[in-house]
Structures are given as structure tokens and as C-alpha cells.
Amino acid sequence: MTTTADFLFDGDTASDPAGEHEYALTLPDRWTTFIGTVNGGYMLASCLQALRRELPQPDLLSASAHYLRPGTPGPARISTDVARIGRRTATGQASLFRDDREILRVLATFTDLAAADGPTLVRGEPPALPAPEQCIDPTGEFPGDRPEISRRVEFRMAEVPGFWRGNPGGVPAAEFWMRFADGRDPDPIALALLVDSAAPIIFELGVSGSSTIELSVHIRHRPAPGWLACRVSTNYLIDGFHEEDFEIWDSTGTLVAQSRQLAIVSP
């Protein structure tokens, strides 16, 4: 029987207790980006896995992550602090350190999504995509070296954006399918990685690089197994800073995650 321990995401985001509210782990090179730094979504998920061990509610509801320095592969530690435990939600903070320097600071709230009940309004629609088997795997068309994270997360697109072929199209928006390459089904903490696992859509403007300053993630439902339909866009690039809005809809057509990040383009 396959267990979560058999999947890279679970093993690579796991940490070992190393004192009161302290956890030790190694940041591997399996989740690195185009420039060799450790992916921000992966580091966020690692902090959330540690924090979940100290909170009674099972599901991530929201997280706000501030990236203080680039992350690099190697030994690291996570420090956690519980801010409040309530009846429906619990909130805590986690910081990721590498070489005794704080890399990432996270504030997150957990809940039980299965118990959530109340008024509902959904005005958006999931992306209208052909079936994944009718779409294109774009990773073979990206110019230059392939980032390691693209070997852990796979994509299918109806149309490959121009920047994947070295010819940016000028419209920073895209829709596509996504899932873990090893077949692991998504869960709320995995969604916090997946919203940050695609190449920045700002590349469609000819930008050569982008670094996240802050990433906020909202989880709306526990995702169903299968491919995830994604929508990403940037509407404002001002003085080198830009936002990126991301939606994830599961295989049943349910909105399961939203995120917005603020990032700075490379000079």
C-alpha cells in the first residue's frame, strides 16, 4: 500500500523535533528554481508541516509568508510559536533558519475544513481546459536548464506561453493543469507549495527573473484527487514590483486555493 511517506513532498517537508518548539530538517536540491535557490512554496510548506504538529485543527486555512533571504540547500531549522488556539481556528508562527539566518517568517491559521458550514457565493468559474491527455507538456520547450522543481511538479497546457519558447507573448496570464509528478494527491498544505511551483507568469513580459517578497495563501476546500486546474495572472508591474494572483480548482471543479504574492523583478 502506498503511504504519504513514499512521496517526495512528504519526506522532504518533514522535520524532526530538536527542542521545545524547534525542528530540524535538510533543504534538499530537489525543489530548486531556475537560479538554484530553494522554491519559496516548498519552504512555506515545510514550515506549515512543523506548525501543524503543534495545533489541534487538521487543515491549513490561511498563511502569510515573508521571504527575508534566498533559501539554499542544506541543514536548516524551524522555530514555532503558538499564538492562539480557539474552538474553530488556531494560529501560530514559524520561522525558517539556514546558517542561523532567518530565511522565512510565516503566520498561519488552521481549521477543520470538513466541519466548515455557512453562506457560500462563488462567482468565478474553473478554467475551461481540454482534458490533460489532450494538452501539451511544456517542460521540454523551456530554453536553458530545467529547474529541479519542474521534475517534481508536472504541467499540461492547451497552449504553451511564448516565454517557454524564448519568445514572450506580452500577456501575463495563463491557464493549465498541474499535479505532483510522483502521483501524490494534493492536500491543503501541498496546495501552499503548488501555488508557487509554476514559472512566474511575469516572464511573458520578457522579465528574466522574479523574487517573492510576500506570499498569502487561502485554502477554500480540501482538494479531491486528480489533476488541478490553475489560473494565474499579473495585472500590475510598478517600479519593478508586481503581484501574481493564482487560483487552483480541483478535479470536481471546486475552488480549493487562492494566492497572491508580491514580488520584485530582477534588475
C-alpha positions in Angstrom: 0.0 0.0 0.0 1.3 3.5 -0.9 1.6 5.9 2.1 2.5 9.5 2.3 6.0 8.6 3.4 6.5 7.1 -0.1 6.2 10.6 -1.7 8.9 13.1 -2.1 6.8 16.0 -0.8 6.1 14.4 2.5 9.7 13.2 3.1 11.2 16.5 2.0 8.9 18.7 4.1 9.2 16.6 7.2 11.3 17.8 10.2 12.5 16.2 13.4 11.9 17.7 16.9 15.1 19.4 18.1 14.0 21.0 21.3 10.9 22.9 22.6 9.2 24.4 19.5 12.3 23.6 17.4 12.6 21.3 14.4 15.5 20.2 12.3 15.4 19.4 8.6 17.6 19.5 5.5 16.5 21.6 2.5 17.3 19.4 -0.5 18.2 20.4 -4.0 15.1 18.7 -5.4 12.9 21.8 -5.1 15.2 24.4 -6.6 14.3 27.1 -9.1 15.9 28.4 -12.3 18.6 30.1 -10.3 19.3 27.3 -7.9 17.6 28.8 -4.8 15.1 26.7 -2.9 11.5 27.2 -4.0 9.5 29.5 -1.7 6.4 27.4 -1.7 8.4 24.3 -0.7 9.9 26.3 2.3 6.5 27.5 3.2 5.1 24.0 3.2 8.0 22.8 5.4 7.2 25.4 8.0 3.5 24.6 7.9 4.2 20.9 8.4 6.1 21.7 11.6 3.5 24.1 12.8 0.7 21.6 12.2 2.2 19.3 14.8 1.5 21.9 17.5 -2.0 22.9 16.5 -5.2 20.7 17.0 -7.0 21.7 13.9 -6.1 19.5 10.9 -6.3 21.8 7.9 -4.4 24.8 6.7 -6.8 27.8 6.2 -4.5 30.7 5.5 -0.8 31.5 5.6 1.2 34.7 5.0 4.9 34.2 4.3 7.5 36.9 4.2 10.8 36.0 2.5 13.7 37.6 4.1 16.6 36.0 2.2 17.0 33.4 -0.5 17.0 29.8 0.6 19.8 27.4 -0.3 20.0 23.6 0.1 21.5 22.3 3.3 20.8 21.9 7.0 18.0 24.2 8.4 15.8 24.6 11.5 12.3 25.7 12.1 11.2 27.6 15.2 7.5 27.7 16.0 5.2 29.7 18.4 1.5 29.1 19.1 -0.4 32.4 19.2 -3.9 31.2 19.9 -6.0 28.0 19.9 -9.7 28.6 19.6 -12.8 26.5 19.0 -12.8 26.8 15.2 -9.3 28.1 14.4 -5.8 28.0 15.7 -3.0 30.4 14.7 0.8 30.1 15.0 4.0 31.4 13.7 7.0 29.7 12.2 10.5 30.9 11.2 12.9 29.0 8.9 16.6 29.4 9.6 19.6 28.5 7.5 23.1 29.0 8.9 21.5 30.8 11.8 20.0 33.4 9.5 16.2 33.8 9.3 15.1 33.0 5.7 11.3 32.9 6.0 8.7 34.0 8.6 5.2 32.6 8.4 1.9 33.4 10.2 -0.7 30.7 9.6 -4.2 29.7 10.7 -5.6 26.2 10.8 -9.1 24.9 10.9 -11.2 21.8 10.2 -12.4 22.3 6.6 -14.7 19.3 6.8 -16.6 21.0 9.6 -16.9 24.4 7.8 -20.5 25.4 7.1 -22.1 28.7 6.2 -23.2 31.1 3.4 -21.5 30.4 0.1 -21.1 32.5 -3.0 -18.8 31.5 -5.9 -18.8 34.0 -8.8 -15.9 32.5 -10.7 -15.6 29.5 -12.9 -12.8 26.9 -13.2 -10.5 27.2 -16.2 -12.1 25.8 -19.4 -9.3 23.4 -20.4 -9.1 20.4 -22.7 -8.5 17.1 -20.8 -4.9 16.8 -19.6 -4.2 14.0 -22.0 -5.1 16.4 -24.8 -2.8 19.1 -23.6 0.9 19.7 -24.1 3.7 19.1 -21.6 5.6 22.4 -21.8 8.8 21.5 -19.9 10.6 20.2 -22.9 10.2 23.5 -24.6 11.7 25.8 -22.0 15.0 27.3 -23.1 18.0 26.7 -20.9 18.4 24.3 -17.9 15.3 22.8 -16.5 14.7 23.7 -12.8 14.6 20.8 -10.4 11.1 21.7 -9.1 9.8 21.1 -12.7 10.7 17.4 -12.2 8.6 17.2 -9.0 5.5 19.0 -10.4 4.2 18.4 -13.9 2.1 20.6 -16.1 -0.2 20.3 -19.1 -1.2 23.3 -21.2 -3.6 23.8 -24.1 -1.2 26.4 -25.5 2.4 26.9 -24.3 3.1 30.6 -23.3 5.6 32.3 -25.5 8.3 32.6 -22.8 8.6 28.8 -22.7 9.9 29.0 -26.3 12.1 32.1 -25.7 9.5 34.4 -27.3 7.5 36.2 -24.6 3.9 36.9 -25.7 3.3 40.1 -23.7 0.2 38.9 -21.9 1.0 37.7 -18.3 -1.9 35.3 -17.8 -2.3 31.6 -18.3 -4.5 28.5 -17.5 -3.1 25.0 -17.2 -3.3 21.6 -15.4 -0.9 20.7 -12.6 -0.1 17.8 -10.2 2.7 16.1 -8.4 4.8 14.1 -10.8 5.0 11.1 -8.5 1.2 10.8 -8.3 0.7 12.2 -4.8 -2.7 13.6 -4.3 -3.0 17.2 -3.1 -3.9 18.3 0.4 -4.2 21.8 2.0 -0.5 22.1 2.8 0.6 20.8 -0.5 -1.6 23.5 -2.2 0.6 26.1 -0.4 3.6 24.7 -2.4 1.7 24.3 -5.6 0.5 27.9 -5.9 4.2 28.8 -6.1 5.5 26.0 -8.2 4.9 27.3 -11.8 7.3 29.7 -13.6 6.4 33.3 -12.8 3.9 34.5 -15.4 5.6 37.8 -15.5 8.1 36.1 -17.7 5.6 36.7 -20.5 6.7 40.4 -20.4 10.3 39.5 -21.1 11.3 39.7 -17.5 14.3 37.5 -16.8 13.7 36.8 -13.1 11.4 37.4 -10.2 11.8 37.0 -6.4 8.9 36.7 -3.9 8.7 39.2 -1.1 5.4 38.1 0.4 3.0 35.2 -0.4 -0.5 34.8 1.0 -2.4 31.6 0.6 -6.1 30.9 1.3 -7.4 27.3 1.3 -11.1 27.0 0.5 -11.7 23.3 0.4 -9.9 20.0 0.8 -9.0 19.1 -2.8 -10.3 16.0 -4.5 -7.7 13.6 -6.0 -6.5 14.2 -9.6 -5.3 17.0 -11.8 -5.7 20.6 -10.6 -6.9 23.3 -13.0 -4.9 26.5 -12.4 -5.3 30.2 -13.4 -2.5 32.7 -13.0 -2.2 36.4 -13.9 -0.4 39.6 -13.2 -2.1 43.0 -13.8 0.3 45.5 -12.3 4.1 45.9 -12.7 5.0 49.1 -11.0 8.6 50.3 -10.4 9.8 46.7 -10.6 7.3 45.3 -8.1 4.4 43.1 -9.3 1.6 40.9 -7.9 0.8 37.4 -9.1 -2.7 36.0 -8.5 -3.2 32.3 -8.6 -6.3 30.0 -8.4 -6.5 26.3 -8.1 -9.6 24.3 -8.9 -9.7 20.5 -8.2 -10.9 17.7 -10.4 -14.5 18.2 -9.4 -14.5 21.9 -10.4 -14.3 23.2 -6.8 -12.1 26.2 -6.0 -9.6 24.9 -3.4 -6.9 27.5 -3.2 -6.2 31.2 -3.9 -3.0 33.1 -3.5 -1.5 36.4 -4.1 2.2 37.2 -4.0 4.2 40.4 -4.2 7.5 40.0 -6.0 10.3 42.1 -7.3 11.8 41.6 -10.8 15.5 41.0 -11.3 17.4 44.2 -12.3 
